[in-house]
Amino acid sequence: MPSYSTASAAAPQPTAHPIQHQERRNLEARSDTGLSLAAPPVVYHPLYSAPVLPPGHRFPMAVFGLIHSQLLSEGVVDPRQVHMPTALPSRDLLRLVHTDDFVDAFCGGRLDQQRVRRIGFGEVVHTQALIDRTLAEVAGTILTAELALEHGLACNAAGGTHHAFPDHGSGFCILNDLALTAQLLLHQGRVKRVLILDLDVHQGDGTAAVFRDQPEVFTLSVHAASNFPARKQASDLDIGLADGTADEEYLGVVAGALHQVLHSFAPDLVLYDAGVDTHLNDALGRLALTDAGLRRRELLVLDSCLGMGVPLAGYVGGGYDADLAVLARRHCWLHRAAGQLWKEHGL
Ligand SMILES: [Zn+2]
């Protein structure tokens, strides 16, 4: 792991890049966030939906912009509490999780064909637009966790790239934003114990591999046992569910596991991957949650953590549907639950 001075560890190292010039308004908005807020902070950046993939690609790149616009149009989010990352993470920061070789090859647009294939974005992965989009998502995930530590609860409009390993990406994930965030905050001494709660329908294999031998991070994955990845990694706690598992059984399993880990591990922070590919109609999922089940899941997870005084940063994770408006609405259950519990917990 690279060494950081105390001063340089205070924040992600910015690189010279155009997005540094954007959104001074949001920097100012952050300066008064010590005050009580009317709604939970939400993190978003237009690069999340950078139009870089060919038409018809399975990864729903446009959905993140739709999540942002739905949240605003439905009044779920206070526009004054939408925060944007203002700098991209440095290569040194990426090396907290990823190998030098992978960081340099990806950021330099020189990934070899084997690693390009595993990511699943094709040759687009070499373009500056996709590189910037990937880095912006990491920056947003870090900012979300920082806001959660400050306010108790914050959600991103993207994030949850849990299939990324130290030396390669996989399954539409290139850099592991959750792992980078946990490592950075641990390195900075801002937290001592992080729970990464992964409820995406696919196992969080990259995250599990990163933290296999690191007791400060607990990885809990509840997923469809028969789904991707075929070769699972060992999380600290894995629960593989049978195809077709529906609301009642699913929610019982999640409630039991989360309760157990919150009490036994006592995290300072929860990073929650709220993938909605657990939905009955998801194109890649094999579980059977209804809209009501998703809503109950988000309320259950947030209420459990906030009820124990543990800050939570929420990330949208995976979700696949040809109808992106429908898909965005599924993802927004996370933010709706955050808005409701923000009030109920008096944050
Ligand atoms: Zn997934």
Boltz pocket constraint, residues with backbone or C-beta under 6 A from the ligand:
constraints:
  - pocket:
      binder: B
      contacts: [[A, 200], [A, 201], [A, 202], [A, 275], [A, 277], [A, 317], [A, 318], [A, 319]]
      max_distance: 6.0
